[in-house]
Amino acid sequence: MIVPAFTQSLIETNGVRLHVASQGAGPLVLLLHGFPETSYAWRHQLAALSNAGFHAVAPDLRGYGASDCPMNPQQYSTLDIVGDLVGILDTLGQANATVVGNDWGATVAWQAAQLRPDRFRAVAALGVPMMARAPLAPSRLFPLTGQAWFYTHYFAQAGQAEREFEQDVATTLRRIYFWASGEAGPRDAQTPNPFGLVARGAGLLDALPDPASLPGWLDGADFDALVSAFQASGFRGGLSYYRNLDRNWDLQAAFNGLLVQVPALYLVGERDPGLAIPGMRDIIGAMPKLVPDLRDSRIIPRAGHWLQQEAPGHVNDALIAFLRSL
């Protein structure tokens, strides 16, 4: 493990304190993590972007890591998080930034660029493509039967996933990180998937065998840093994002059809479970209709869902080339 050179600080905005890691000087780049991650997931990018002449800032999004975790679950809509990003820019005295996100961070990044192109001059998304508003609310759209329910339904039950995940945080993260990563192998119906169906009466982890070791892209010290963060914060904050899926859908009606007009980059791992969802490649192929200045869209070989950690060289090269093209 190389000791990170980034600095850590707290920013107060919108009634919450946000912990941020930052490194470098130059044009601002915001790096948004997903679930279950923290700002530490961007450790490879903080250094690379700094060395390339950029000011890289990775917050622990509200509810994660050392940031505040509001008790009200309704305070975790994507609009709340976009508001936090605007607050970060204001606190740093920056007129605008490029926003980069993975997983939930990608969803927030797309919406930030869609709603506030004056503050977010470009966007790079990992894993999650820009998608049009669904015809139905997620609670009605995602599978739900008497035998199993989609993981988002499982996450929506207050306290249920928290109890499972917090029994042994290291085991939880080890299983989720491994089985959503490229080291799980090529995606097929038999590959365990943390983001699929959960059997009724069981937990999400029950279908994920405990791997013999950590994946090769995650060393023990880095894993311990992520485990420590979730031992301190718990999982309630991160799960609250899922508990706002229907509310996000409701709010999205106000800007349905609004395009992402700023320059954009999209990257996804070849073995990302999301890429195996039926119709996902068609959604990715249709993105230029929603993102007319999509400058590049790439599938990264053998990588999975934790793209910036699994394939930092590919991600850093693509990000820096995109940022310099601006």
C-alpha positions as CSV (number, residue, x, y, z in Angstrom):
1,M,0.0,0.0,0.0
2,I,1.3,3.5,-0.9
3,V,0.4,6.0,1.7
4,P,-2.1,8.5,0.1
5,A,-0.9,12.0,-0.3
6,F,-4.4,13.6,-0.3
7,T,-5.5,16.0,2.4
8,Q,-8.8,15.6,4.3
9,S,-11.1,18.3,5.5
10,L,-14.8,19.1,6.4
11,I,-17.1,21.3,4.4
12,E,-20.4,22.5,5.9
13,T,-23.3,23.1,3.5
14,N,-27.0,22.5,3.3
15,G,-27.1,21.7,7.0
16,V,-24.6,18.8,6.8
17,R,-20.9,18.4,7.2
18,L,-19.2,16.6,4.4
19,H,-15.8,15.0,4.6
20,V,-13.7,15.5,1.5
21,A,-10.4,14.2,0.3
22,S,-8.5,16.5,-2.1
23,Q,-5.2,16.7,-3.9
24,G,-3.6,19.0,-6.5
25,A,-4.3,22.4,-7.9
26,G,-5.9,23.5,-11.2
27,P,-9.4,23.0,-12.7
28,L,-11.7,21.3,-10.3
29,V,-12.8,17.7,-10.7
30,L,-15.4,16.2,-8.3
31,L,-15.2,12.4,-7.8
32,L,-18.4,10.7,-6.6
33,H,-18.4,7.2,-5.1
34,G,-21.1,4.6,-5.2
35,F,-22.5,2.0,-2.8
36,P,-20.9,0.6,-0.7
37,E,-17.9,2.8,-1.2
38,T,-16.4,6.0,0.2
39,S,-14.2,8.8,-1.1
40,Y,-11.3,6.3,-0.5
41,A,-12.4,4.5,-3.7
42,W,-10.9,7.3,-5.7
43,R,-7.4,7.1,-4.1
44,H,-5.8,6.2,-7.5
45,Q,-7.5,9.0,-9.3
46,L,-6.7,11.7,-6.7
47,A,-3.0,11.2,-7.3
48,A,-3.2,10.8,-11.0
49,L,-5.4,13.9,-11.6
50,S,-3.2,15.9,-9.3
51,N,-0.1,14.9,-11.2
52,A,-1.9,15.9,-14.4
53,G,-2.6,19.4,-13.2
54,F,-6.1,19.1,-11.8
55,H,-7.6,19.8,-8.4
56,A,-9.3,16.5,-7.5
57,V,-11.9,16.5,-4.7
58,A,-13.6,13.3,-3.5
59,P,-16.4,13.8,-0.9
60,D,-17.9,11.1,1.3
61,L,-21.4,11.7,0.1
62,R,-23.9,12.4,2.8
63,G,-24.6,9.3,4.8
64,Y,-21.1,7.8,4.2
65,G,-17.8,7.7,5.8
66,A,-17.0,10.7,8.0
67,S,-19.8,12.8,6.5
68,D,-23.0,13.5,8.4
69,C,-25.8,10.9,8.2
70,P,-29.2,12.6,8.5
71,M,-31.8,10.6,10.3
72,N,-34.6,11.5,7.9
73,P,-34.5,9.0,5.0
74,Q,-36.2,11.6,2.7
75,Q,-33.0,13.7,2.9
76,Y,-31.2,11.4,0.4
77,S,-32.8,12.2,-2.9
78,T,-30.5,12.8,-5.9
79,L,-31.6,16.5,-5.7
80,D,-30.3,16.7,-2.1
81,I,-27.0,15.3,-3.2
82,V,-26.7,17.6,-6.2
83,G,-27.4,20.4,-3.8
84,D,-24.4,19.2,-1.7
85,L,-22.2,19.3,-4.8
86,V,-23.2,22.9,-5.5
87,G,-22.4,23.7,-1.9
88,I,-19.0,22.2,-2.2
89,L,-18.3,24.4,-5.3
90,D,-19.5,27.5,-3.4
91,T,-17.4,26.7,-0.4
92,L,-14.3,26.2,-2.5
93,G,-15.0,29.4,-4.4
94,Q,-15.2,27.6,-7.7
95,A,-17.6,28.7,-10.5
96,N,-17.7,25.2,-12.0
97,A,-16.2,21.7,-12.1
98,T,-16.2,18.5,-14.0
99,V,-18.2,15.9,-12.2
100,V,-17.2,12.2,-12.3
101,G,-19.1,9.4,-10.7
102,N,-19.3,5.6,-10.3
103,D,-22.5,3.6,-9.5
104,W,-24.8,5.9,-7.5
105,G,-22.1,8.6,-8.0
106,A,-22.7,8.3,-11.8
107,T,-26.5,8.7,-11.4
108,V,-25.9,11.9,-9.3
109,A,-23.2,13.1,-11.8
110,W,-25.6,12.8,-14.8
111,Q,-28.3,14.7,-12.9
112,A,-25.9,17.4,-11.8
113,A,-24.8,18.0,-15.4
114,Q,-28.4,17.8,-16.7
115,L,-29.7,20.3,-14.2
116,R,-26.8,22.7,-13.6
117,P,-24.6,22.9,-16.7
118,D,-23.6,26.3,-15.5
119,R,-21.8,24.7,-12.5
120,F,-20.9,21.3,-13.9
121,R,-19.2,21.9,-17.2
122,A,-18.5,18.3,-18.1
123,V,-19.4,14.8,-16.8
124,A,-17.8,11.4,-16.8
125,A,-19.8,8.4,-15.7
126,L,-18.6,4.9,-14.8
127,G,-21.0,2.0,-15.0
128,V,-24.4,3.7,-15.0
129,P,-25.4,5.2,-18.4
130,M,-27.6,8.2,-18.8
131,M,-31.2,6.9,-19.1
132,A,-34.5,8.4,-19.8
133,R,-37.1,8.5,-17.1
134,A,-38.7,5.1,-16.8
135,P,-42.4,4.6,-17.6
136,L,-43.1,3.3,-14.1
137,A,-41.8,4.0,-10.6
138,P,-39.0,1.6,-9.6
139,S,-41.1,-0.1,-7.0
140,R,-43.5,-1.1,-9.8
141,L,-40.8,-1.7,-12.4
142,F,-38.4,-4.0,-10.6
143,P,-39.1,-7.7,-10.1
144,L,-41.2,-8.7,-7.1
145,T,-42.6,-12.2,-6.5
146,G,-43.7,-14.4,-3.7
147,Q,-40.3,-16.3,-3.9
148,A,-37.9,-13.4,-4.5
149,W,-37.5,-9.7,-4.8
150,F,-35.1,-7.4,-6.6
151,Y,-32.3,-6.2,-4.3
152,T,-33.7,-2.7,-4.4
153,H,-36.9,-4.0,-2.8
154,Y,-34.9,-5.7,-0.1
155,F,-32.9,-2.5,0.5
156,A,-36.1,-0.5,0.8
157,Q,-37.1,-2.4,4.0
158,A,-36.0,-0.1,6.9
159,G,-33.4,-1.8,9.1
160,Q,-33.4,-5.2,7.3
161,A,-30.3,-4.8,5.2
162,E,-28.6,-2.9,7.9
163,R,-28.9,-5.8,10.3
164,E,-27.5,-8.2,7.8
165,F,-24.6,-6.0,6.6
166,E,-23.5,-4.8,10.0
167,Q,-23.2,-8.2,11.7
168,D,-19.7,-8.5,10.1
169,V,-18.8,-5.5,7.9
170,A,-15.6,-7.2,6.6
171,T,-17.5,-10.2,5.3
172,T,-20.2,-8.0,3.8
173,L,-17.7,-5.8,1.9
174,R,-15.5,-8.8,0.8
175,R,-18.4,-10.6,-0.7
176,I,-20.0,-7.6,-2.4
177,Y,-16.7,-6.3,-3.7
178,F,-15.6,-9.6,-5.1
179,W,-18.8,-10.8,-6.7
180,A,-19.5,-7.4,-8.4
181,S,-15.9,-7.2,-9.7
182,G,-14.3,-8.6,-12.8
183,E,-12.6,-11.4,-10.8
184,A,-16.0,-13.1,-10.5
185,G,-15.5,-14.0,-14.2
186,P,-17.6,-13.5,-17.3
187,R,-21.2,-12.6,-16.4
188,D,-23.8,-15.4,-16.9
189,A,-26.9,-16.6,-15.2
190,Q,-24.9,-18.8,-12.8
191,T,-22.5,-16.0,-11.6
192,P,-23.4,-14.8,-8.1
193,N,-24.6,-11.2,-8.4
194,P,-24.9,-8.8,-5.4
195,F,-27.3,-6.6,-7.5
196,G,-29.9,-9.2,-8.5
197,L,-32.7,-11.1,-7.0
198,V,-32.8,-11.9,-3.2
199,A,-34.8,-14.9,-2.1
200,R,-37.6,-14.2,0.3
201,G,-36.6,-15.1,3.9
202,A,-32.9,-14.9,3.0
203,G,-30.4,-12.1,2.9
204,L,-28.5,-10.6,0.0
205,L,-25.2,-12.2,1.3
206,D,-26.7,-15.7,1.5
207,A,-26.3,-16.1,-2.3
208,L,-22.7,-14.8,-2.3
209,P,-20.0,-17.4,-1.3
210,D,-17.3,-16.0,0.8
211,P,-14.2,-15.7,-1.5
212,A,-11.0,-17.4,-0.4
213,S,-9.1,-14.0,-0.6
214,L,-9.6,-10.4,-1.5
215,P,-9.7,-9.6,-5.2
216,G,-6.3,-8.8,-6.6
217,W,-7.1,-5.1,-7.2
218,L,-7.7,-4.5,-3.4
219,D,-4.9,-5.0,-1.0
220,G,-5.4,-5.7,2.7
221,A,-4.6,-2.2,4.0
222,D,-7.0,-0.5,1.5
223,F,-9.7,-3.0,2.3
224,D,-9.2,-2.3,6.0
225,A,-9.7,1.4,5.4
226,L,-13.0,0.8,3.7
227,V,-14.1,-1.6,6.4
228,S,-13.2,0.8,9.2
229,A,-15.3,3.5,7.5
230,F,-18.4,1.4,7.4
231,Q,-17.9,0.1,10.9
232,A,-18.0,3.7,12.0
233,S,-20.9,4.9,9.8
234,G,-23.0,1.8,9.4
235,F,-25.0,1.3,6.2
236,R,-28.2,3.3,6.9
237,G,-27.0,6.3,5.0
238,G,-26.0,4.5,1.9
239,L,-29.2,2.4,1.9
240,S,-31.3,5.5,2.2
241,Y,-30.4,6.4,-1.4
242,Y,-32.3,3.3,-2.5
243,R,-35.2,4.3,-0.2
244,N,-35.6,7.4,-2.4
245,L,-35.9,5.6,-5.7
246,D,-39.6,6.2,-6.1
247,R,-39.3,9.8,-4.8
248,N,-36.5,10.5,-7.3
249,W,-38.8,9.2,-10.1
250,D,-41.5,11.5,-8.9
251,L,-39.1,14.5,-8.8
252,Q,-37.7,13.7,-12.2
253,A,-41.0,14.5,-13.9
254,A,-40.2,18.2,-13.6
255,F,-37.2,17.9,-15.9
256,N,-38.2,14.8,-18.0
257,G,-36.8,15.2,-21.5
258,L,-34.1,17.6,-20.5
259,L,-30.8,16.7,-22.3
260,V,-27.3,16.6,-20.9
261,Q,-25.7,19.3,-23.0
262,V,-22.2,19.3,-21.6
263,P,-19.3,17.2,-22.9
264,A,-19.5,13.7,-21.5
265,L,-17.5,10.5,-21.2
266,Y,-18.8,7.0,-20.4
267,L,-16.8,4.0,-19.2
268,V,-18.1,0.5,-18.1
269,G,-16.4,-2.7,-17.2
270,E,-16.9,-5.7,-19.5
271,R,-17.8,-7.8,-16.4
272,D,-20.0,-5.2,-14.7
273,P,-23.2,-6.9,-13.6
274,G,-25.1,-3.9,-14.9
275,L,-23.9,-4.5,-18.4
276,A,-25.5,-8.0,-18.3
277,I,-28.9,-6.6,-17.7
278,P,-31.1,-7.3,-20.7
279,G,-31.3,-4.2,-22.9
280,M,-28.4,-2.4,-21.2
281,R,-26.2,-2.4,-24.3
282,D,-29.1,-0.8,-26.3
283,I,-29.5,1.9,-23.6
284,I,-25.8,2.6,-23.8
285,G,-25.9,2.7,-27.6
286,A,-28.8,5.2,-27.5
287,M,-27.1,7.6,-25.1
288,P,-26.2,10.2,-27.8
289,K,-29.9,11.0,-28.1
290,L,-29.8,12.1,-24.4
291,V,-26.2,13.2,-24.3
292,P,-25.5,14.9,-27.7
293,D,-21.9,15.8,-26.8
294,L,-21.0,12.2,-25.6
295,R,-17.3,12.2,-26.7
296,D,-16.4,8.7,-25.9
297,S,-18.0,5.5,-24.7
298,R,-15.8,2.5,-23.8
299,I,-16.0,-1.0,-22.4
300,I,-13.0,-1.8,-20.3
301,P,-11.9,-5.4,-20.8
302,R,-12.1,-7.9,-17.8
303,A,-13.1,-5.1,-15.3
304,G,-16.2,-5.2,-13.2
305,H,-18.3,-2.7,-11.2
306,W,-15.6,-1.0,-9.2
307,L,-14.0,0.3,-12.3
308,Q,-11.8,3.1,-10.9
309,Q,-10.4,0.7,-8.4
310,E,-10.1,-2.4,-10.6
311,A,-8.7,-0.7,-13.7
312,P,-7.1,2.6,-12.5
313,G,-4.7,2.9,-15.4
314,H,-7.5,2.7,-18.0
315,V,-9.7,5.1,-16.0
316,N,-7.0,7.6,-15.3
317,D,-5.8,7.7,-19.0
318,A,-9.4,8.1,-20.3
319,L,-10.3,10.8,-17.7
320,I,-7.1,12.8,-18.2
321,A,-7.5,12.7,-22.0
322,F,-11.1,13.8,-21.6
323,L,-10.3,16.6,-19.2
324,R,-7.5,17.9,-21.4
325,S,-9.9,17.9,-24.4
326,L,-12.1,20.4,-22.6
